[in-house]
C-alpha cells in the first residue's frame, strides 16, 4: 500500500486522498497520478494495491479490504477531510465502501470517478449474461446508479468519461458513467487504461478540487426519457455506432427523437437523439426483456404533443 506525504509532516495533513486502482491493476499508476495532482499540497495519499489477480475473482473481498484500510487511516486522522478518486472498478469499490459507511460522508470533500461503469459494464454482461458468477464479470455488470445517486446527493461527485470510439473509451461506454446528481465531464481521445495516468486528467481533478459542488438532475424531456429506458429490466448501456442506422419512431416539440434498431442477432437497441442529430443515449436489451422495452417505448411516445 502506498502512503505518500507531500510537503507536510505525518501528524498534520490537510487532506487524506484515497486513490484506488481498478480491474487488472495495482496502485502504482493511480498513486503516481495522485502525487502529481497534489504536488505542493499537504496531502496524505493512500493508494492500496488490492492484488492484481484478485481483481479477476470476486469484488466482495476487495471491498472488505479497502474498507479495512480506510477505517484504519480515517480513525488515525478523525478530523481530516477526505478526498477520493477511483479508476474504473476502483470507483465502484468506493461506492460500495461509502454505502456501508455513511458516517464518513460528512468528512468527504469530493469523490472523483474516472471511467467507472456505474451503470453496469456491457462487456461484463456479455461475458456473464446470466449473472451466474464468472469471475468479477457479474460484479462489474451490476447497475449501481441508485447507490451512486444517493451518495452524489450528499457528496460532491465528478464522473469523468472518455470517448475514443463513438461512445466508448475502448472498454467502458460513455453512458455507463452517467448518473443523476453527479457532475459529468466528457473528454476525447484518452483510452480507458490511460485515464489513470494521462496528463489531461490532472487539471480536471485539480479544478474540481478547487470548487467541489453537488450536481443536479436534468429535468428536460430527453433526461426523463433516458431515465425511463434505464429502468427497463435488462437494459444495458451501449455505444453510439449504430445510431445512424436506427429508425426514428417518435419526434418531440423540443427536437428530442426516439429511435430503435435491431441487429442481425435480433437484439433490440433504443436511442435518444436531439435536434442536432446527436445521440444522447444508447442502450439494448436481450429478447427476454423485449416486453419491458416495448412498454417503455409506448410510454415515451405518449409525450408527443
C-alpha positions as CSV (number, residue, x, y, z in Angstrom):
1,X,0.0,0.0,0.0
2,X,1.3,3.4,-1.0
3,X,1.3,6.0,1.7
4,X,2.8,9.2,0.4
5,X,3.3,12.6,2.2
6,X,3.9,15.8,0.2
7,X,5.2,19.0,1.9
8,X,4.0,18.1,5.4
9,X,4.5,16.0,8.5
10,X,2.7,12.8,9.1
11,X,0.8,14.3,12.0
12,X,-0.8,17.2,10.3
13,X,-2.2,16.5,6.8
14,X,-4.6,19.0,5.3
15,X,-6.4,16.2,3.4
16,X,-6.5,12.4,3.1
17,X,-6.5,11.3,-0.5
18,X,-7.6,7.7,-1.3
19,X,-6.6,6.8,-4.8
20,X,-7.9,3.4,-5.9
21,X,-6.9,1.3,-8.9
22,X,-9.4,-0.9,-10.8
23,X,-9.5,-4.2,-12.5
24,X,-6.3,-6.0,-13.6
25,X,-4.2,-3.2,-12.0
26,X,-2.2,-2.2,-9.0
27,X,-1.9,1.1,-7.1
28,X,1.2,2.3,-8.9
29,X,-0.2,4.3,-11.8
30,X,-3.1,5.9,-9.9
31,X,-0.8,6.6,-7.0
32,X,1.5,8.5,-9.2
33,X,-1.4,10.4,-10.6
34,X,-2.4,11.3,-7.1
35,X,1.1,12.5,-6.3
36,X,1.3,14.8,-9.3
37,X,-2.2,16.2,-8.7
38,X,-1.4,17.0,-5.1
39,X,2.1,18.5,-5.7
40,X,2.9,21.3,-3.2
41,X,-0.1,20.5,-1.0
42,X,-0.4,18.9,2.4
43,X,-2.0,15.6,1.5
44,X,-1.6,12.1,2.7
45,X,-2.1,9.7,-0.2
46,X,-3.3,6.2,0.3
47,X,-3.2,4.1,-2.9
48,X,-3.6,0.5,-1.8
49,X,-2.8,-2.4,-4.2
50,X,-5.6,-4.9,-3.6
51,X,-4.0,-7.7,-5.7
52,X,-4.0,-7.7,-9.5
53,X,-5.0,-11.4,-9.7
54,X,-7.7,-10.9,-7.0
55,X,-9.4,-8.3,-9.2
56,X,-10.4,-11.1,-11.6
57,X,-12.1,-13.3,-8.9
58,X,-14.7,-11.5,-6.7
59,X,-15.3,-7.9,-5.8
60,X,-16.5,-8.5,-2.2
61,X,-13.1,-9.3,-0.7
62,X,-11.7,-6.2,-2.4
63,X,-14.5,-4.1,-0.9
64,X,-13.8,-5.5,2.6
65,X,-10.0,-5.0,2.3
66,X,-10.4,-1.4,1.1
67,X,-12.9,-0.7,3.9
68,X,-10.4,-2.1,6.5
69,X,-7.6,0.1,5.1
70,X,-9.8,3.2,5.0
71,X,-11.2,2.6,8.5
72,X,-7.7,2.4,9.9
73,X,-6.5,5.6,8.2
74,X,-9.6,7.6,9.0
75,X,-9.5,6.6,12.6
76,X,-5.9,7.7,12.8
77,X,-6.9,11.1,11.3
78,X,-10.5,11.6,12.5
79,X,-10.7,15.3,11.9
80,X,-9.0,15.4,8.4
81,X,-11.3,15.8,5.4
82,X,-11.2,13.1,2.8
83,X,-10.7,13.2,-1.0
84,X,-11.4,10.1,-3.0
85,X,-10.7,9.1,-6.6
86,X,-11.1,5.8,-8.3
87,X,-10.3,4.5,-11.7
88,X,-12.8,2.1,-13.3
89,X,-13.6,-0.7,-10.8
90,X,-11.8,1.4,-8.2
91,X,-14.6,3.9,-8.3
92,X,-17.2,1.1,-7.9
93,X,-15.3,-0.2,-4.9
94,X,-15.5,3.2,-3.2
95,X,-19.2,3.5,-4.0
96,X,-19.7,0.2,-2.1
97,X,-17.4,1.3,0.8
98,X,-19.2,4.6,1.2
99,X,-22.6,2.9,1.0
100,X,-21.5,0.8,4.0
101,X,-20.1,3.8,5.9
102,X,-22.5,6.7,5.7
103,X,-20.9,8.1,8.9
104,X,-18.0,9.1,6.8
105,X,-20.0,11.1,4.2
106,X,-19.8,14.5,6.1
107,X,-16.0,14.1,6.0
108,X,-15.7,13.6,2.3
109,X,-14.6,16.7,0.4
110,X,-15.1,15.2,-3.0
111,X,-15.4,11.9,-5.0
112,X,-14.0,11.6,-8.5
113,X,-14.7,8.6,-10.7
114,X,-12.5,8.0,-13.7
115,X,-14.1,5.8,-16.4
116,X,-16.2,3.9,-13.8
117,X,-19.0,1.7,-15.2
118,X,-21.6,2.8,-12.7
119,X,-24.5,1.7,-14.9
120,X,-23.0,-1.8,-15.3
121,X,-20.3,-2.8,-17.7
122,X,-21.7,-4.0,-21.0
123,X,-18.6,-6.1,-21.6
124,X,-19.0,-7.8,-18.2
125,X,-22.7,-8.6,-19.1
126,X,-21.6,-10.2,-22.4
127,X,-19.1,-12.4,-20.5
128,X,-21.7,-13.3,-17.9
129,X,-25.1,-12.6,-19.4
130,X,-27.0,-14.7,-16.8
131,X,-25.1,-13.3,-13.8
132,X,-24.0,-16.7,-12.6
133,X,-20.7,-15.5,-11.3
134,X,-18.0,-15.7,-14.0
135,X,-15.2,-14.1,-12.1
136,X,-15.8,-10.4,-11.4
137,X,-18.0,-10.1,-14.5
138,X,-21.2,-10.4,-12.5
139,X,-19.9,-7.7,-10.1
140,X,-18.9,-5.3,-12.8
141,X,-22.1,-5.8,-14.7
142,X,-24.2,-4.7,-11.7
143,X,-26.1,-1.4,-12.1
144,X,-25.1,0.9,-9.2
145,X,-26.8,4.1,-10.4
146,X,-29.3,4.2,-7.5
147,X,-26.4,3.7,-5.0
148,X,-24.3,6.3,-6.7
149,X,-27.1,8.8,-6.9
150,X,-27.8,8.5,-3.1
151,X,-24.2,9.3,-2.5
152,X,-23.9,12.1,-5.0
153,X,-26.8,13.9,-3.4
154,X,-24.6,14.3,-0.3
155,X,-21.0,14.2,-1.6
156,X,-19.7,16.5,-4.4
157,X,-19.1,13.9,-7.1
158,X,-17.4,14.1,-10.6
159,X,-17.7,11.3,-13.1
160,X,-15.3,11.6,-16.0
161,X,-15.8,9.7,-19.3
162,X,-13.7,9.5,-22.4
163,X,-14.8,8.8,-26.0
164,X,-12.3,7.3,-28.5
165,X,-14.8,5.2,-30.5
166,X,-18.3,6.6,-30.9
167,X,-19.4,6.3,-27.3
168,X,-16.7,4.2,-25.6
169,X,-13.2,4.7,-24.1
170,X,-12.4,1.3,-25.5
171,X,-13.7,-0.6,-22.5
172,X,-16.4,1.4,-20.7
173,X,-19.2,3.1,-22.6
174,X,-19.8,6.8,-22.1
175,X,-23.4,6.0,-21.0
176,X,-22.1,3.7,-18.2
177,X,-20.5,6.7,-16.4
178,X,-23.6,8.9,-16.2
179,X,-25.9,9.2,-13.2
180,X,-28.0,11.9,-11.6
181,X,-26.7,14.4,-9.1
182,X,-23.1,13.9,-10.3
183,X,-21.1,16.4,-12.2
184,X,-20.2,14.8,-15.5
185,X,-17.4,15.6,-17.9
186,X,-16.5,14.0,-21.3
187,X,-13.0,14.1,-22.7
188,X,-11.9,12.9,-26.1
189,X,-9.1,10.6,-27.2
190,X,-8.0,9.1,-23.9
191,X,-8.1,5.3,-23.7
192,X,-9.6,3.7,-20.7
193,X,-6.4,2.5,-19.1
194,X,-4.7,5.9,-19.7
195,X,-7.3,7.6,-17.6
196,X,-5.3,6.6,-14.5
197,X,-2.2,8.4,-15.6
198,X,-2.9,10.7,-18.6
199,X,-1.7,14.3,-18.2
200,X,-5.1,15.7,-19.4
201,X,-6.7,14.2,-16.3
202,X,-4.7,16.2,-13.8
203,X,-6.2,19.6,-14.4
204,X,-9.7,18.1,-14.4
205,X,-9.1,16.7,-10.9
206,X,-7.4,19.9,-9.6
207,X,-10.2,22.1,-11.0
208,X,-12.9,20.0,-9.3
209,X,-11.0,20.1,-6.0
210,X,-10.9,23.9,-6.1
211,X,-14.7,24.1,-6.3
212,X,-16.5,20.8,-5.5
213,X,-20.2,21.2,-5.9
214,X,-23.2,18.9,-5.8
215,X,-24.7,18.2,-9.2
216,X,-28.3,18.4,-10.2
217,X,-30.6,16.1,-12.0
218,X,-31.6,17.2,-15.5
219,X,-35.3,17.9,-16.0
220,X,-35.7,18.1,-19.8
221,X,-37.6,15.6,-21.9
222,X,-34.5,13.7,-23.0
223,X,-33.3,13.1,-19.5
224,X,-36.7,11.9,-18.4
225,X,-36.9,9.5,-21.4
226,X,-33.4,8.2,-20.7
227,X,-34.4,7.6,-17.0
228,X,-37.4,5.6,-18.1
229,X,-35.4,3.5,-20.6
230,X,-32.7,2.8,-18.0
231,X,-35.4,1.4,-15.7
232,X,-36.2,-1.4,-18.1
233,X,-35.0,-4.7,-16.7
234,X,-32.0,-5.9,-18.6
235,X,-31.3,-2.5,-20.2
236,X,-27.5,-2.3,-21.0
237,X,-25.8,1.0,-21.9
238,X,-24.4,0.8,-25.4
239,X,-22.1,2.8,-27.7
240,X,-23.3,5.1,-30.5
241,X,-22.0,3.1,-33.5
242,X,-25.4,2.2,-34.9
243,X,-27.3,5.3,-34.1
244,X,-27.1,6.3,-37.8
245,X,-28.8,3.1,-38.8
246,X,-31.7,3.5,-36.4
247,X,-35.2,4.5,-37.3
248,X,-36.9,7.5,-35.7
249,X,-40.2,6.3,-34.3
250,X,-41.1,9.5,-32.4
251,X,-40.2,13.2,-32.5
252,X,-41.0,15.8,-29.9
253,X,-41.5,19.5,-29.9
254,X,-38.2,20.3,-28.3
255,X,-36.3,18.3,-31.0
256,X,-35.8,15.2,-29.0
257,X,-36.1,12.0,-31.0
258,X,-36.7,8.3,-30.1
259,X,-35.1,5.7,-32.3
260,X,-35.0,1.9,-32.5
261,X,-32.8,-0.6,-34.3
262,X,-32.3,-4.4,-34.3
263,X,-29.0,-6.0,-35.1
264,X,-28.6,-9.3,-37.1
265,X,-29.0,-11.3,-33.9
266,X,-32.3,-9.7,-33.1
267,X,-31.0,-7.6,-30.2
268,X,-33.3,-4.6,-29.7
269,X,-31.5,-1.3,-29.4
270,X,-33.0,2.0,-28.5
271,X,-31.6,5.6,-28.8
272,X,-32.5,9.1,-27.8
273,X,-31.3,11.9,-30.1
274,X,-31.5,15.7,-30.2
275,X,-32.3,18.3,-32.8
276,X,-28.6,18.3,-33.9
277,X,-28.9,14.6,-34.8
278,X,-26.5,13.8,-31.9
279,X,-27.0,10.6,-29.8
280,X,-27.9,11.4,-26.2
281,X,-28.5,7.8,-25.1
282,X,-27.9,4.3,-26.5
283,X,-29.0,1.0,-24.9
284,X,-30.1,-2.5,-25.7
285,X,-32.0,-5.4,-24.2
286,X,-32.0,-9.2,-24.8
287,X,-35.0,-11.0,-26.1
288,X,-36.3,-11.9,-22.6
289,X,-36.7,-8.2,-21.8
290,X,-38.4,-7.1,-25.1
291,X,-41.7,-6.7,-23.5
292,X,-40.4,-4.2,-20.9
293,X,-38.7,-2.2,-23.7
294,X,-41.9,-2.1,-25.7
295,X,-43.8,-0.8,-22.7
296,X,-41.2,1.9,-22.1
297,X,-41.3,3.0,-25.7
298,X,-45.1,3.2,-25.7
299,X,-45.0,5.4,-22.6
300,X,-42.4,7.7,-24.1
301,X,-44.4,8.0,-27.4
302,X,-47.4,9.3,-25.4
303,X,-45.4,12.5,-24.7
304,X,-45.7,13.6,-28.3
305,X,-47.5,17.0,-28.5
